[in-house]
Amino acid sequence: MTNKSLIIFDWDGTLMDSIGLIVESMQVAAHSQGLTISSSAVKSIIGLSLMRGIETLFPAASNPQRQAIQDRYAEHYIANSAKTPFFTGIEEMLAVLKASGKQLAVATGKKRVGLERVLNASNSHHYFVSSRCADESGSKPDPQMLLDILAETNCSVEDAVFIGDSTHDIEMATALGMCSVAVNYGAADAHELATYKPTYQVDSPHALIELLTKDIAKPA
């Protein structure tokens, strides 16, 4: 994909193998309040801000219950975050793209404090020229975080591509008419993602790497 100068990534389930921990953390948090939730339900809200996702999953919960779920979720996720590495080959892909002159960015449903934590833990800050979080620009599928990144990097919609694993990701890109890549290995299944008509759709991290680095020479 050599015609795009700005490549914007979702984080969880796209770059980082964290879907399992997100599901586990939400189920632990729900259990702490005497509630249960299926893994498929949790996957359906990945990409939203955490509180918006909790409100969607537990519409009958009181505000104190929702706050307790959010706090317990964060506690469990942070305590077990060593379980969330990059997918195999992703970091090498980021290095190749950066070396080729591409601008890389992140648009995520995480809060800023959460993104900073994982950027520091994975030592990957240096790959990205811009990032926006749900507590800064609004929860997906609101496209404001993409607009903010375009403004900061001085890029047009036509020069950018957004890559994500949830329907909320594809909706966000589509709202701006931005090229999108749906990855089938994260939160949503391939059939569900296809109904949102992404520009490209790939089945594996390897296929994503191939798509993005095609015709780009690896750094010496």
C-alpha positions in Angstrom: 0.0 0.0 0.0 2.6 2.5 -1.2 0.1 5.3 -2.1 -0.7 6.1 1.6 1.6 8.3 3.5 -0.3 8.1 6.9 -1.1 4.7 8.4 -3.4 4.8 11.4 -3.8 1.7 13.6 -6.3 0.6 16.2 -4.4 -0.9 19.1 -6.2 -3.8 20.8 -6.7 -6.8 18.5 -5.0 -5.1 15.6 -1.4 -4.5 16.8 -1.5 -6.1 20.2 -2.8 -9.6 21.0 -5.1 -8.4 23.9 -8.6 -9.5 23.1 -8.5 -12.5 25.4 -7.3 -10.4 28.3 -10.0 -7.8 27.6 -12.7 -10.5 27.7 -11.3 -12.0 30.9 -11.0 -8.7 32.6 -14.6 -7.7 31.8 -15.9 -11.1 33.0 -13.9 -10.8 36.2 -15.2 -7.3 36.7 -18.8 -8.3 36.1 -18.5 -11.3 38.5 -17.4 -8.8 41.2 -20.8 -7.2 41.0 -22.7 -10.5 40.8 -23.2 -10.2 37.0 -22.2 -12.5 34.1 -21.4 -11.6 30.5 -20.5 -13.8 27.5 -17.3 -13.5 25.6 -19.1 -12.6 22.4 -20.9 -9.7 24.1 -17.6 -8.3 25.4 -16.0 -8.6 21.9 -18.9 -6.6 20.5 -18.0 -3.5 22.5 -14.2 -3.6 22.0 -13.2 -0.3 20.3 -15.6 1.7 22.4 -14.5 3.7 25.4 -14.5 1.5 28.5 -17.4 3.2 30.2 -19.5 3.4 27.0 -18.9 -0.3 26.6 -19.9 -1.0 30.2 -23.1 1.0 29.7 -23.9 -1.1 26.6 -23.2 -4.4 28.3 -25.0 -3.6 31.6 -27.9 -1.2 30.8 -29.7 -2.1 34.1 -26.6 -1.5 36.3 -26.6 1.5 38.6 -23.9 4.2 38.2 -22.0 2.9 41.3 -22.0 -0.6 39.9 -20.7 0.6 36.5 -17.9 2.5 38.2 -17.1 -0.5 40.3 -17.0 -2.6 37.1 -14.7 -0.1 35.4 -12.3 0.0 38.4 -12.2 -3.8 38.8 -11.6 -4.2 35.0 -8.7 -1.8 35.1 -7.2 -3.5 38.1 -7.3 -6.9 36.5 -6.1 -5.8 33.1 -3.2 -3.8 34.5 -2.1 -6.7 36.7 -2.1 -9.1 33.8 -1.0 -6.9 31.0 2.3 -8.8 30.5 0.0 -11.3 28.7 -0.5 -8.9 25.8 2.4 -8.9 23.3 2.3 -7.6 19.7 1.1 -10.2 17.2 4.0 -12.0 15.6 5.8 -9.8 13.0 3.9 -6.6 13.9 6.8 -4.8 15.4 9.1 -5.7 12.4 6.3 -4.3 10.2 6.2 -1.0 12.1 10.0 -0.7 11.7 9.8 -1.3 7.9 7.0 1.2 7.5 8.7 3.9 9.6 12.0 3.3 7.7 10.2 3.8 4.4 9.1 7.3 5.4 5.5 6.4 6.4 3.9 8.3 9.2 2.3 6.0 11.7 -0.4 6.8 14.2 -2.8 5.1 16.7 -6.5 5.8 17.2 -7.8 3.7 20.1 -10.7 3.2 22.5 -8.2 3.2 25.4 -7.8 6.1 27.7 -4.6 8.1 27.4 -3.2 6.6 30.6 -3.8 3.1 29.3 -2.3 3.8 25.9 0.8 5.3 27.5 1.1 2.3 29.7 1.2 -0.2 26.8 3.4 2.1 24.6 5.9 2.2 27.4 5.7 -1.5 28.2 6.2 -2.4 24.5 8.9 0.2 24.0 7.0 1.4 20.9 6.5 5.1 21.4 9.1 5.9 18.7 7.1 4.3 15.9 4.2 6.7 16.1 4.0 10.4 15.3 0.5 10.9 16.6 -2.1 9.1 18.7 -5.6 9.8 20.0 -7.7 8.1 22.7 -11.3 7.9 23.5 -11.0 10.3 26.5 -9.5 12.9 24.2 -11.5 12.8 21.0 -14.7 10.8 21.7 -15.6 7.2 21.5 -15.6 5.3 18.2 -17.4 5.3 15.8 -17.2 9.1 16.2 -14.4 10.0 13.6 -13.1 13.0 15.7 -9.9 11.1 16.6 -9.1 10.5 13.0 -9.8 14.2 12.2 -7.4 15.2 15.0 -4.7 12.9 13.7 -5.1 14.2 10.1 -4.8 17.8 11.4 -1.7 17.0 13.5 0.1 15.2 10.7 -1.0 17.7 8.0 -2.4 14.8 5.9 -5.6 14.5 3.8 -8.1 11.8 4.1 -7.0 10.5 0.7 -3.4 10.1 1.9 -4.5 8.0 4.9 -5.6 4.5 5.8 -7.2 3.2 9.0 -6.7 -0.4 10.2 -8.9 -2.0 12.8 -10.5 -5.2 14.0 -14.0 -4.0 15.1 -17.1 -2.8 13.3 -16.7 0.4 15.2 -13.3 0.9 13.5 -14.7 0.5 10.0 -17.7 2.7 10.7 -15.3 5.4 11.9 -13.2 5.3 8.8 -16.2 5.1 6.5 -17.7 8.2 8.1 -14.8 10.2 6.7 -14.5 8.3 3.4 -11.1 7.0 4.5 -9.6 3.9 3.1 -9.9 1.1 5.7 -8.5 -2.3 6.4 -10.5 -4.8 8.5 -8.5 -7.5 10.2 -10.3 -10.8 10.9 -8.2 -12.0 13.8 -9.4 -9.6 16.4 -12.8 -8.7 18.0 -15.2 -9.2 15.1 -15.5 -12.2 12.8 -14.9 -11.9 9.0 -18.6 -12.1 8.0 -19.6 -9.3 10.4 -16.8 -7.1 9.3 -17.6 -7.7 5.6 -21.1 -6.2 6.0 -19.5 -2.9 6.8 -17.7 -2.9 3.5 -14.0 -2.2 4.4 -11.7 -1.3 1.5 -9.6 -4.3 2.3 -10.0 -7.3 4.5 -7.2 -9.6 5.7 -7.3 -12.9 7.7 -4.1 -12.8 9.7 -1.3 -10.5 11.0 0.9 -12.0 8.3 -1.6 -10.9 5.6 -1.7 -7.4 7.1 2.0 -7.2 7.1 2.2 -8.3 3.4 -0.5 -5.8 2.4 1.2 -2.8 4.1 4.8 -3.6 3.2 4.3 -4.7 -0.4 6.9 -3.1 -2.6 8.6 -1.5 0.4 12.2 -2.6 0.9 13.2 -3.6 4.4 15.7 -1.4 6.2 19.3 -2.3 5.9 
